Amino acid sequence: MNRREFINSFFRYILLIVISLFSGYLLFKTKSEESCKLNFFCKSCQLNKKCNLEQAKKYRNDKKE
């Protein structure tokens, strides 16, 4: 293997790694729209304090009163 082949294969593998990482990011990123995983049982949800859904906000406000 000469220098030119080494450099070409090096950049080819780097490009393959970058494309794989980017596609993995796109595949596993969280979606911007939240959805309830517990069918809107806010009382038993552990994510209640951080949840931005309207039902959770209403539950927190009702709980304060």
Contacts in CASP RR format, 6 or more apart in sequence:
PFRMAT RR
TARGET T0000
AUTHOR 0000-0000-0000
METHOD contacts of the structure
MODEL  1
MNRREFINSFFRYILLIVISLFSGYLLFKTKSEESCKLNFFCKSCQLNKK
CNLEQAKKYRNDKKE
1 9 0 8 1.000
34 51 0 8 1.000
34 52 0 8 1.000
34 53 0 8 1.000
36 45 0 8 1.000
36 51 0 8 1.000
36 53 0 8 1.000
36 55 0 8 1.000
36 56 0 8 1.000
37 45 0 8 1.000
38 44 0 8 1.000
38 45 0 8 1.000
40 55 0 8 1.000
42 48 0 8 1.000
42 51 0 8 1.000
42 55 0 8 1.000
42 56 0 8 1.000
42 59 0 8 1.000
42 60 0 8 1.000
43 59 0 8 1.000
45 51 0 8 1.000
45 56 0 8 1.000
48 56 0 8 1.000
48 59 0 8 1.000
48 60 0 8 1.000
49 60 0 8 1.000
51 57 0 8 1.000
END
